[in-house]
Every structure is written in structure tokens, then in C-alpha cells.
Amino acid sequence: MIKLTKKLKIATMFVLAGVIFSACGAAAPAEPTQDPNAIFTQVAETVMVSMTQTTEAMPPTPMPEPTATLAPTLETAPTESVATLPPAPTLPIGPTATIQRFGDHAKYNTQTPADGKVFTPGESFQFIVCIGNDGSSEWDTTYYLEWMSGYRLWNDTKYFYVEDPIEPGGKWCFYTPAIAPVDPGPYTTRWYFKNGNGDFMLEVYFNYNVQS
């Protein structure tokens, strides 16, 4: 606003000077005297219009665009090297260890029929039990299986002897024809396997049912 006022004063002075020189010319005819205030007002309006047009013609000053602030770059963490362990060595598979028992010893192997078998009253079948010799002594014909309790599956037979010698590691299978009881219900027949001295070595039992 201050610069605009200075320009207006300078323009006014030039206009007044031109008017005075024109009035002083000897050859110019005399013109009617004008009001100095009116002249000043006209000059001021002319200067204002000229400055306004100049201002409008000037392109607008572009506003500076904001500068984007970049986020700080994080340092990449160093990659840790993972140690790779060698595969564990494969151990050779050896034979299953067999426990060596000294003296007389027997173990249960198999049985037919299996426990829980259901029979009809008086049904005939064959009962088989296999016993293994896992001791260090040989079984001779003095070793036997003795009926102890329950229904006797074959007549009144109480003792069943080993027919042939059984070496350590061998097995003896006891076969006997059998007849189921005639009365329905659950039953258990029990035997003991003994050596020639009558010493107990193993218990054998058979659980079964009779249904009509």
C-alpha cells in the first residue's frame, strides 16, 4: 500500500508539470482555468485504473509446495546364520535280547480256543495249550500239567505228562479232547505245570461260557 501511494504521487507530479508547461506556451491560446482539485482527482483515478490492470495482468505468485519428509530408513538387522546339525547316525538294530533263566522255568505261549469262547451245553471240542521252556534245564517225562479247579473238560483225568523231552528254548503243547458242561453259565478251568519234584512252574487257566 505504501508503494502504491508513492507511485500515485510521482504520476501526479508529472501530470501537473505537463499542465503547467502547456499553460506557459506563448503560441497556445488561452484556455479556461480548471479546478486544480478536479485535475488531481482525475489523475489519481487514471493511475489507480492503470495499476489495477497491471496487477490483474500479472500471473499469481505460485505457493511453494510442501516438501514431503521421508521417514528415516531403518537399518537392516544382520542375518544370523543358523548352524545345521549333521543327521544323527543310524544305529544298527540288533537281535532282541532273550533273558536266560536258570533252572526250571516255563512261559505261556498260545491257547485254543481263546478265553471267552461260548459253547452249547455238552459241546465237544479240542483244548490246546502250548508252554515254552525258557529255563536252563531239560523237561523229561516226569514234568506234568495238573488239573487244580473248575470243570474237568475230559472225564476224570487229572494229570497230563510230557511225552518227549523238551530242551531249553523248545515248547510242549498239551492236547486234550474236551466236553463243555451241560449247565449254562460262566466257567473257569485251572491247571498247574510242575516238574518231577512237584514244584510249581506255571499256571494255565481257561475262561469260557455255556449258553443254551
Buried (B, 14 or more C-beta within 10 A) or exposed (E): EEEEEEEBEEBBEEBBEEBEEEEEEEEEEEEEEEEEEEBEEEBBEEBBEEBEEEEEEEEEEEEEEEEEEEEEEEEEEEEEEEEEEEEEEEEEEEEEEEEEBEEBBBEBEEBBBEEEBEBEEEBEBEBBBBBBBBBEBEBEEEBBBBBEEBBBBEEEEEEBBBEEEBEBEEBBEBEBEBBBBEEEEEBEBBBBBBBBEEEEBBEBBBBBBBEE
